[in-house]
Amino acid sequence: MTTPAPSPAAAPVRASREMDRPPVNVSFEFFPPKTEEMEKTLWASIHRLAPLSPSFVSVTYGAGGSTRERTHATVARIVKETDLHPAAHLTCVGASRAEIDDVVRAYKDAGVKHIVALRGDPATGVGTKYEPHPDGYPYACDLVEGIRRIGDFEVSVSAYPEKHPESASLDADIDYLKAKVDAGATRAITQFFFENDVYFRYLDKVRARGIDIPILPGLLPVTNFKQASNFATRTGASVPAWLLKRFEGLDDDPETRKLIAAAVAAEQVTDLVDRGVTDIHFYTLNRADLVYAICHLLGLRPDAAPAVQAMAV
């Protein structure tokens, strides 16, 4: 007995859904380079992704302000040399209010209109107790208020679908998100997650609390499973067993890992968009190829006029 062939009518369902989708907006996170080689990699990635016209690109800020100068230099260069809209990360750690206010004013003078306001990890390292600077902004909600007092910035904040590792509960974490919104936050970007139901359950809880700002899902395309697992351990994100199974036995097979990574990422973004998500934030780790492929899958195509005007490194 032969197995019946799939009905020809079933094939166009996915394609029809994709043709009817609303446009998807994307944004990208980068981190400031430490070396000349990393600088080249960063700007090659920016050059690759810029023509996709992201809503914004963010640049991270190291614990204790350890990358403050490099973050500022990267953001300033994006403003000067591209048509992109950069968002500078800023934390409460290791600086007084006066010092942080000076950084905010410097961004304002450089033409930066968007700041990602974070409490930040302790300067002594992840897993140690956070201690506010005696003269600083104690927490992210205080930082948001300070930023909005200095200028009419867009202010993004973090959100944790599986709660921040230091929070007592998810409800307490949502209370804190509400405090950041009440202080003037205009957008939240989630910590990465691998199960989309985690995001949608979180979104239901957030909306039930009257929080109506955009909550962008933050996605980490996995190319190095061990690295992603370490990130997840530090941030409180769960790693499902099925994902571990997908990458099992591929530690020494980077080419196959790339193919599996593309398949996993494609499944996740396609499901998000099919369920109504129209804005997605990618943690790029300064690598463009997989993110670019995902964006292509979402229907994004390079603009005729690239957003990057000058690329000399």
C-alpha positions as CSV (number, residue, x, y, z in Angstrom):
1,M,0.0,0.0,0.0
2,T,1.5,3.3,-1.0
3,T,1.3,6.5,1.1
4,P,-0.9,9.1,-0.5
5,A,1.0,12.1,-1.9
6,P,0.4,15.4,-0.1
7,S,-2.5,17.4,-1.6
8,P,-1.3,20.0,-4.1
9,A,-3.7,22.5,-2.5
10,A,-1.7,22.3,0.8
11,A,1.5,23.7,-0.6
12,P,0.5,27.3,-1.1
13,V,-0.8,27.8,2.4
14,R,2.5,29.0,3.8
15,A,3.3,31.1,0.7
16,S,-0.1,32.7,0.8
17,R,0.4,33.6,4.5
18,E,3.8,35.1,3.7
19,M,2.4,37.2,0.8
20,D,-0.3,38.6,3.1
21,R,1.9,39.5,6.0
22,P,2.3,43.2,7.1
23,P,5.8,44.6,6.9
24,V,8.1,43.4,9.6
25,N,10.3,45.9,11.4
26,V,13.7,44.8,12.7
27,S,16.4,46.2,14.9
28,F,19.9,45.0,15.7
29,E,22.2,45.0,18.7
30,F,26.0,45.3,18.4
31,F,28.8,45.6,20.9
32,P,31.8,47.9,20.8
33,P,35.0,46.3,19.5
34,K,38.1,45.8,21.6
35,T,40.6,45.2,18.9
36,E,41.3,46.4,15.3
37,E,40.2,43.0,14.0
38,M,36.9,43.2,15.9
39,E,36.4,46.7,14.6
40,K,36.6,45.4,11.1
41,T,34.1,42.6,11.9
42,L,31.7,45.1,13.5
43,W,31.7,47.5,10.6
44,A,31.5,44.7,8.0
45,S,28.3,43.5,9.9
46,I,26.9,47.0,10.0
47,H,27.6,47.4,6.3
48,R,25.8,44.1,5.6
49,L,22.8,44.8,7.7
50,A,22.3,48.6,7.2
51,P,20.7,48.3,3.8
52,L,17.8,46.4,5.4
53,S,16.7,49.8,7.0
54,P,16.4,48.6,10.6
55,S,14.2,50.7,12.9
56,F,17.3,51.3,15.1
57,V,20.6,49.7,16.0
58,S,21.8,49.5,19.6
59,V,25.3,49.5,21.0
60,T,26.0,47.8,24.3
61,Y,27.8,49.2,27.4
62,G,30.1,47.0,29.5
63,A,29.7,46.3,33.2
64,G,30.8,49.2,35.3
65,G,31.0,51.5,32.3
66,S,34.1,49.5,31.1
67,T,33.3,50.2,27.4
68,R,32.0,53.7,27.9
69,E,34.5,55.4,25.5
70,R,34.2,52.6,22.9
71,T,30.4,52.6,23.1
72,H,30.4,56.4,22.6
73,A,32.9,56.2,19.7
74,T,30.9,53.5,18.0
75,V,27.6,55.3,18.4
76,A,29.1,58.7,17.3
77,R,30.5,57.0,14.2
78,I,27.2,55.4,13.3
79,V,25.6,58.9,13.5
80,K,28.3,60.5,11.4
81,E,28.8,57.8,8.7
82,T,25.4,56.2,8.3
83,D,21.7,57.0,8.0
84,L,21.0,54.5,10.8
85,H,19.3,55.4,14.1
86,P,21.6,54.4,16.9
87,A,20.5,53.7,20.4
88,A,23.3,53.9,23.0
89,H,23.1,51.6,26.0
90,L,23.7,53.2,29.4
91,T,23.8,51.6,32.9
92,C,23.7,52.8,36.5
93,V,26.9,50.9,37.4
94,G,30.1,52.6,38.6
95,A,29.3,56.2,38.0
96,S,27.7,59.2,39.8
97,R,24.6,60.9,38.6
98,A,26.7,63.8,37.4
99,E,28.9,61.5,35.4
100,I,26.0,59.7,33.8
101,D,24.3,63.0,33.1
102,D,27.4,64.2,31.3
103,V,27.3,61.0,29.1
104,V,23.7,61.7,28.3
105,R,24.4,65.3,27.3
106,A,27.3,64.1,25.2
107,Y,25.0,61.8,23.3
108,K,22.5,64.6,22.9
109,D,25.3,66.8,21.4
110,A,26.3,64.0,19.1
111,G,22.8,63.7,17.7
112,V,21.8,60.5,19.5
113,K,18.1,60.5,20.2
114,H,17.6,57.0,21.7
115,I,19.1,55.5,24.8
116,V,18.7,52.0,26.2
117,A,18.5,52.5,30.0
118,L,19.7,49.5,32.1
119,R,20.6,48.9,35.7
120,G,23.6,46.9,34.5
121,D,25.5,44.0,35.9
122,P,27.6,44.5,39.0
123,A,31.1,45.7,38.3
124,T,32.4,42.7,40.3
125,G,30.8,40.3,37.9
126,V,27.6,38.4,37.2
127,G,26.4,36.5,40.2
128,T,27.7,39.0,42.8
129,K,25.4,41.3,44.7
130,Y,24.5,44.6,43.0
131,E,25.3,47.7,45.0
132,P,24.2,51.1,43.7
133,H,26.8,53.8,43.4
134,P,26.5,56.0,46.5
135,D,26.0,59.1,44.3
136,G,24.5,57.4,41.3
137,Y,21.1,56.4,39.9
138,P,20.2,53.4,42.0
139,Y,18.1,51.5,39.5
140,A,16.9,51.6,35.8
141,C,13.7,53.5,36.6
142,D,15.7,56.3,38.2
143,L,18.0,56.3,35.2
144,V,15.1,56.6,32.8
145,E,13.7,59.6,34.8
146,G,17.1,61.2,34.7
147,I,17.5,60.7,30.9
148,R,14.1,62.1,30.2
149,R,14.8,65.1,32.4
150,I,17.9,66.0,30.2
151,G,16.3,65.6,26.8
152,D,13.4,64.3,24.8
153,F,15.0,60.9,24.1
154,E,13.4,57.7,23.2
155,V,14.2,55.4,26.1
156,S,14.2,51.6,25.8
157,V,14.4,49.3,28.8
158,S,14.8,45.6,29.3
159,A,12.1,43.1,29.9
160,Y,12.4,39.5,31.2
161,P,9.8,37.0,30.0
162,E,11.3,34.4,32.4
163,K,12.1,37.1,35.1
164,H,15.4,38.7,35.9
165,P,17.6,36.2,37.9
166,E,17.5,38.5,40.9
167,S,13.8,39.1,41.0
168,A,11.7,37.4,43.6
169,S,9.0,36.4,41.0
170,L,7.7,37.2,37.6
171,D,5.0,39.4,39.0
172,A,7.6,41.4,40.9
173,D,9.6,41.8,37.8
174,I,6.6,43.1,35.9
175,D,6.0,45.6,38.8
176,Y,9.5,46.9,38.1
177,L,8.9,47.1,34.4
178,K,5.8,49.2,35.2
179,A,8.0,51.5,37.3
180,K,10.3,52.0,34.3
181,V,7.3,52.8,32.1
182,D,5.9,55.2,34.7
183,A,9.3,57.0,34.7
184,G,9.2,57.5,31.0
185,A,10.3,54.4,29.1
186,T,8.9,54.3,25.6
187,R,9.8,50.8,24.6
188,A,10.9,47.5,26.1
189,I,13.2,44.8,24.6
190,T,13.0,41.3,26.0
191,Q,15.8,39.1,27.1
192,F,16.2,36.4,24.5
193,F,14.1,33.3,24.7
194,F,13.8,30.1,22.7
195,E,10.1,29.1,23.2
196,N,7.7,31.6,21.7
197,D,4.9,30.7,24.1
198,V,7.1,32.1,26.9
199,Y,7.0,35.5,25.2
200,F,3.3,35.4,24.5
201,R,2.4,34.4,28.1
202,Y,4.6,37.2,29.3
203,L,3.0,39.7,26.9
204,D,-0.5,38.8,28.3
205,K,0.6,39.4,31.8
206,V,2.3,42.7,30.9
207,R,-0.8,44.0,29.1
208,A,-3.0,42.9,32.0
209,R,-1.0,45.2,34.2
210,G,-1.9,48.2,31.9
211,I,1.6,48.4,30.3
212,D,1.0,49.4,26.7
213,I,4.4,50.3,25.3
214,P,5.8,48.1,22.5
215,I,7.5,45.0,23.9
216,L,9.9,43.8,21.3
217,P,10.9,40.2,21.3
218,G,14.7,39.9,21.5
219,L,16.1,36.9,19.6
220,L,19.5,35.4,19.8
221,P,20.3,33.3,16.7
222,V,22.2,30.3,18.0
223,T,25.4,29.5,16.1
224,N,27.4,28.3,19.1
225,F,25.2,26.3,21.4
226,K,27.6,26.2,24.3
227,Q,28.0,30.0,24.2
228,A,24.2,30.5,24.0
229,S,23.8,28.1,27.0
230,N,26.3,30.1,29.0
231,F,24.4,33.3,28.1
232,A,21.1,31.7,29.1
233,T,22.5,30.6,32.5
234,R,23.6,34.1,33.3
235,T,20.4,35.8,32.3
236,G,17.8,33.3,33.6
237,A,16.6,32.1,30.1
238,S,15.7,28.5,29.8
239,V,17.2,26.2,27.2
240,P,14.6,23.6,26.0
241,A,15.6,20.0,25.7
242,W,14.6,19.9,22.0
243,L,17.2,22.7,21.3
244,L,19.9,20.7,23.0
245,K,19.0,17.7,20.9
246,R,19.2,19.8,17.7
247,F,22.8,20.7,18.3
248,E,23.8,17.3,19.8
249,G,27.1,15.9,18.4
250,L,28.0,19.0,16.4
251,D,30.7,20.5,18.6
252,D,33.3,19.9,15.9
253,D,31.1,20.5,12.9
254,P,30.6,24.2,12.5
255,E,29.2,24.0,8.9
256,T,26.3,21.7,10.0
257,R,25.8,23.9,13.1
258,K,25.2,26.9,10.8
259,L,22.6,25.0,8.9
260,I,20.8,23.8,12.1
261,A,21.0,27.4,13.4
262,A,19.4,28.8,10.3
263,A,16.6,26.2,10.6
264,V,16.0,26.9,14.3
265,A,15.9,30.7,13.8
266,A,13.7,30.4,10.8
267,E,11.1,28.4,12.8
268,Q,11.1,30.9,15.6
269,V,10.8,34.0,13.6
270,T,8.2,32.5,11.2
271,D,6.0,31.5,14.2
272,L,6.3,34.9,15.8
273,V,5.3,36.7,12.7
274,D,2.5,34.3,11.9
275,R,1.2,35.1,15.4
276,G,1.1,38.8,14.8
277,V,4.5,40.1,15.8
278,T,5.6,43.0,13.6
279,D,8.8,44.2,15.4
280,I,11.8,42.0,16.2
281,H,15.1,42.8,17.8
282,F,18.2,40.7,17.0
283,Y,21.2,40.2,19.3
284,T,23.7,39.9,16.5
285,L,27.0,39.3,18.4
286,N,28.5,41.5,15.7
287,R,27.9,38.7,13.1
288,A,25.6,39.5,10.2
289,D,25.2,36.4,8.0
290,L,22.6,34.4,9.9
291,V,20.7,37.6,10.9
292,Y,20.7,38.8,7.3
293,A,19.3,35.4,6.1
294,I,16.5,35.5,8.7
295,C,15.6,39.0,7.6
296,H,15.5,37.9,4.0
297,L,13.1,35.1,5.0
298,L,10.9,37.8,6.6
299,G,10.7,39.6,3.2
300,L,13.2,42.4,3.9
301,R,15.3,43.4,0.9
302,P,18.2,45.9,0.7
303,D,17.3,49.4,-0.2
304,A,18.5,50.7,-3.5
305,A,20.4,53.4,-1.6
306,P,22.5,51.8,1.1
307,A,22.2,53.4,4.6
308,V,25.9,53.4,5.0
309,Q,27.6,56.4,3.4
310,A,31.3,55.8,4.3
311,M,32.9,52.6,5.5
312,A,36.6,53.3,5.8
313,V,38.0,51.5,8.9
